[in-house]
Amino acid sequence: MKIVILTFDLPEANVVTRALLHELPGEVTGIVASTAMIAGKTDRVAIVRLGKAMGWRYGGSWLVHRWLAGLGALSLRLRRKPAGVGSLKALAREAGIPVFATRDAGSVECLERVRSWAPDLIVSNYFNQVIRRPMLAIPRVGTINMHPALLPRNRGLMPCFWAMANGDPTTGATVHWVDESLDTGNIILQGSVPVHEGESVISLSERCSECGAGLLLECISKLRGGRVPGEPQDETKRSYYSWPSPGGIRRLYRRGHRYGSVAEMWRQVGRARMQD
């Protein structure tokens, strides 16, 4: 099966991408990498907006995590270690997979590139742009997405943050079909992940990503035998969240959670393998 991955260069997303590249050698034909922090906005505008939305304490931690990810990837390369989760580019280079970087996945250039890869299946993984009909029409089998939450609860952005801020005892990951709305397609597989007392957003996000990677591999195996329709989502149980808000961040801290320390960030992005 020929697979194209749509993703964003974040450590938690790269956990999933690395698993797919490792477990499906020769099947991933290309990667589309979103380069926009917020779709349709320049990075400068996005940083200011995120700073106002999340506050500089929490938002700054998120930006430091991204900066350390690049540094961790460089450290591994200089030490001639296998690529870790700090850099999508490094993972793709190691696997010999082409990457098309774009701020607009609906552009003619992006659509033409994906068509040239002739995918049977598109896998969306932490992709931060809406996938429109022209892209959805390309793959023979369809487009699936891994969302790190138990849909329909916690649709939208940063679901691990919101699970912790709202006191959910359990969250998880969902693989679902993609339609033109956000996180609303039929559910194919789900897996639960407990929220541990006092843990960080980094830790929970990584565990949900590991769960989601396993679900994606299982789903792809099922799809080899034909299309799996999945189950419609129960709209009576839906919830949707955007970027972390000041109130949500205060609730996160009051519940004993945090984004994650610099040491935790470095342990994640500076190691070559998840089990190291």
C-alpha positions as CSV (number, residue, x, y, z in Angstrom):
1,M,0.0,0.0,0.0
2,K,1.4,3.4,-1.0
3,I,1.0,5.9,1.9
4,V,1.4,9.7,2.1
5,I,1.7,11.3,5.6
6,L,0.4,14.8,6.3
7,T,2.0,16.1,9.5
8,F,3.6,19.0,11.4
9,D,7.1,19.0,12.8
10,L,6.5,18.5,16.6
11,P,8.1,15.8,18.8
12,E,4.8,14.2,19.6
13,A,3.9,14.0,15.9
14,N,7.3,12.7,15.1
15,V,6.7,9.8,17.5
16,V,4.0,8.6,15.2
17,T,5.8,9.4,11.9
18,R,8.9,7.5,13.1
19,A,6.8,4.4,13.9
20,L,5.2,4.4,10.5
21,L,8.5,4.8,8.7
22,H,10.1,2.0,10.8
23,E,7.2,-0.5,10.6
24,L,6.1,0.2,7.0
25,P,9.4,0.2,5.0
26,G,8.9,1.0,1.3
27,E,5.2,1.9,1.8
28,V,5.5,5.6,2.7
29,T,6.1,7.4,-0.6
30,G,6.1,11.0,0.6
31,I,5.5,13.4,3.5
32,V,3.7,16.7,3.4
33,A,4.9,18.9,6.2
34,S,3.0,22.0,7.3
35,T,5.3,24.9,7.9
36,A,2.6,27.3,9.4
37,M,2.2,27.5,13.2
38,I,-1.3,28.8,12.5
39,A,-2.8,28.2,9.0
40,G,-2.9,31.4,7.0
41,K,-0.7,33.4,9.4
42,T,2.9,34.4,9.3
43,D,5.1,32.9,12.1
44,R,5.5,36.4,13.6
45,V,1.8,36.9,13.8
46,A,1.3,33.4,15.1
47,I,3.8,33.8,17.9
48,V,2.2,37.1,19.0
49,R,-1.2,35.5,18.9
50,L,-0.1,32.4,20.8
51,G,1.7,34.5,23.4
52,K,-1.5,36.4,24.0
53,A,-3.7,33.3,24.1
54,M,-1.5,31.1,26.2
55,G,0.5,33.6,28.2
56,W,4.3,33.8,27.9
57,R,4.9,31.3,30.7
58,Y,3.1,28.4,29.0
59,G,3.4,29.6,25.4
60,G,7.1,30.2,26.0
61,S,7.6,26.6,27.2
62,W,5.9,25.4,24.0
63,L,8.3,27.5,21.9
64,V,11.4,26.4,23.9
65,H,10.3,22.8,23.4
66,R,10.3,23.3,19.6
67,W,13.7,25.0,19.7
68,L,15.2,22.2,21.8
69,A,13.8,19.7,19.4
70,G,16.0,21.1,16.6
71,L,19.0,21.2,18.9
72,G,18.4,17.6,20.0
73,A,18.2,16.5,16.4
74,L,21.5,18.2,15.6
75,S,23.1,16.6,18.6
76,L,22.1,13.2,17.5
77,R,23.3,13.8,13.9
78,L,26.7,15.1,15.2
79,R,27.0,11.9,17.3
80,R,26.1,9.8,14.3
81,K,23.1,8.4,16.2
82,P,19.7,7.4,14.6
83,A,17.2,10.2,14.1
84,G,15.1,10.9,17.2
85,V,11.8,12.7,17.4
86,G,13.3,16.2,17.4
87,S,13.2,16.6,13.6
88,L,10.9,15.5,10.9
89,K,13.5,16.3,8.3
90,A,16.0,14.1,10.0
91,L,13.6,11.2,10.2
92,A,12.7,11.5,6.5
93,R,16.3,11.8,5.4
94,E,17.2,8.7,7.3
95,A,14.4,6.8,5.7
96,G,15.0,8.2,2.2
97,I,11.5,9.7,2.0
98,P,10.8,13.0,0.2
99,V,9.2,15.9,2.1
100,F,7.1,18.6,0.6
101,A,7.0,21.6,2.9
102,T,4.0,24.0,2.5
103,R,2.0,26.6,4.3
104,D,-1.0,25.7,2.2
105,A,-1.9,22.1,1.6
106,G,-4.6,23.1,-0.8
107,S,-2.2,24.8,-3.2
108,V,-1.9,23.5,-6.8
109,E,1.8,22.7,-6.2
110,C,1.0,20.6,-3.1
111,L,-1.9,18.7,-4.7
112,E,0.2,18.0,-7.8
113,R,3.1,16.6,-5.6
114,V,0.8,14.3,-3.7
115,R,-0.8,13.0,-6.9
116,S,2.7,12.3,-8.2
117,W,3.2,10.0,-5.2
118,A,0.0,8.1,-6.2
119,P,-1.1,7.2,-2.6
120,D,-3.6,4.5,-1.8
121,L,-4.0,6.0,1.6
122,I,-3.3,9.4,3.2
123,V,-2.5,9.4,6.9
124,S,-2.9,12.7,8.8
125,N,-0.9,13.0,12.0
126,Y,-1.0,16.2,14.0
127,F,-1.6,18.1,10.7
128,N,-2.6,21.6,11.5
129,Q,-4.4,22.5,8.3
130,V,-7.9,21.7,7.2
131,I,-7.8,18.9,4.6
132,R,-10.1,20.0,1.8
133,R,-12.0,17.9,-0.8
134,P,-9.3,18.1,-3.6
135,M,-6.8,16.4,-1.3
136,L,-9.4,13.9,0.0
137,A,-10.2,12.9,-3.6
138,I,-6.6,11.8,-4.3
139,P,-6.1,8.5,-2.4
140,R,-7.7,5.3,-3.6
141,V,-8.7,4.0,-0.2
142,G,-9.2,7.3,1.6
143,T,-7.7,9.6,4.3
144,I,-7.5,8.7,8.0
145,N,-6.4,10.8,10.9
146,M,-4.9,10.0,14.3
147,H,-6.2,12.4,17.0
148,P,-4.7,12.1,20.5
149,A,-8.0,12.0,22.4
150,L,-11.1,9.8,22.8
151,L,-13.3,11.4,20.2
152,P,-15.8,13.0,20.1
153,R,-14.5,14.4,23.4
154,N,-11.7,17.0,23.0
155,R,-11.9,17.7,19.4
156,G,-9.6,20.5,18.1
157,L,-6.2,21.7,19.3
158,M,-3.9,20.4,22.1
159,P,-6.3,17.7,23.4
160,C,-3.8,16.4,25.9
161,F,-3.6,19.8,27.5
162,W,-7.4,20.0,27.8
163,A,-7.8,16.5,29.1
164,M,-5.5,17.4,32.0
165,A,-6.9,20.9,32.5
166,N,-10.4,19.5,32.7
167,G,-9.5,16.7,35.1
168,D,-10.2,13.8,32.8
169,P,-9.0,10.6,34.4
170,T,-8.5,9.0,31.0
171,T,-7.8,10.1,27.5
172,G,-6.3,8.2,24.6
173,A,-6.1,8.2,20.8
174,T,-8.6,7.8,17.9
175,V,-8.1,6.8,14.3
176,H,-10.9,8.0,12.2
177,W,-11.9,8.8,8.6
178,V,-11.3,12.4,7.5
179,D,-14.2,14.4,6.2
180,E,-14.2,18.2,5.5
181,S,-15.0,19.1,9.1
182,L,-12.6,18.9,12.1
183,D,-12.3,15.5,13.8
184,T,-15.8,14.4,12.9
185,G,-15.4,11.4,10.7
186,N,-16.3,7.8,11.5
187,I,-14.2,6.2,14.2
188,I,-12.2,3.1,13.1
189,L,-10.2,2.4,16.3
190,Q,-9.7,3.9,19.7
191,G,-7.3,3.2,22.6
192,S,-7.3,4.5,26.2
193,V,-4.4,6.2,28.0
194,P,-4.7,7.0,31.8
195,V,-3.8,10.4,33.0
196,H,-1.2,10.1,35.8
197,E,-1.2,12.3,38.8
198,G,1.2,15.2,38.5
199,E,2.5,14.3,35.0
200,S,3.3,16.8,32.3
201,V,1.6,17.6,29.0
202,I,4.8,16.4,27.3
203,S,4.6,13.0,28.9
204,L,0.9,12.5,28.3
205,S,1.2,13.7,24.7
206,E,4.0,11.2,24.0
207,R,2.1,8.3,25.5
208,C,-1.0,9.2,23.5
209,S,1.2,9.4,20.4
210,E,2.6,5.9,21.1
211,C,-0.9,4.6,21.5
212,G,-2.0,6.3,18.3
213,A,0.9,5.0,16.3
214,G,-0.1,1.4,17.3
215,L,-3.7,2.1,16.3
216,L,-2.6,3.5,12.9
217,L,-0.5,0.4,12.2
218,E,-3.5,-1.8,13.2
219,C,-5.8,0.2,11.0
220,I,-3.6,0.1,8.0
221,S,-3.4,-3.7,8.4
222,K,-7.2,-3.8,8.4
223,L,-7.5,-1.6,5.4
224,R,-5.4,-4.0,3.3
225,G,-8.4,-6.3,3.3
226,G,-10.8,-3.6,2.1
227,R,-12.4,-0.4,3.3
228,V,-13.6,-0.4,7.0
229,P,-16.6,1.9,7.4
230,G,-16.1,2.7,11.0
231,E,-18.7,4.0,13.5
232,P,-20.3,7.4,13.5
233,Q,-19.4,9.7,16.4
234,D,-21.9,10.3,19.2
235,E,-22.5,14.0,18.8
236,T,-24.2,14.2,22.2
237,K,-20.7,13.6,23.8
238,R,-18.8,16.1,21.7
239,S,-16.5,18.8,23.0
240,Y,-14.2,21.2,21.1
241,Y,-11.3,23.3,22.3
242,S,-8.8,25.7,20.6
243,W,-5.5,26.9,22.0
244,P,-4.9,26.8,25.7
245,S,-6.6,29.8,27.5
246,P,-5.4,31.6,30.6
247,G,-8.3,29.9,32.6
248,G,-7.4,26.5,31.2
249,I,-3.8,27.0,32.1
250,R,-4.7,28.0,35.7
251,R,-6.8,24.8,36.0
252,L,-3.9,22.7,34.6
253,Y,-1.5,24.1,37.3
254,R,-4.1,23.8,40.1
255,R,-4.5,20.1,39.2
256,G,-0.8,19.6,39.7
257,H,0.1,19.3,36.1
258,R,2.6,21.4,34.0
259,Y,3.8,21.7,30.4
260,G,7.1,20.0,31.2
261,S,10.6,21.0,32.4
262,V,13.6,21.7,30.1
263,A,15.2,18.5,31.4
264,E,12.1,16.5,30.3
265,M,12.1,18.2,26.9
266,W,15.8,17.4,26.4
267,R,15.4,13.7,27.5
268,Q,12.6,13.4,24.8
269,V,14.3,15.0,21.9
270,G,18.0,14.1,22.6
271,R,17.6,10.3,22.5
272,A,17.8,8.2,19.5
273,R,15.0,5.7,20.4
274,M,11.9,5.8,22.4
275,Q,13.0,2.9,24.5
276,D,16.4,4.4,25.3
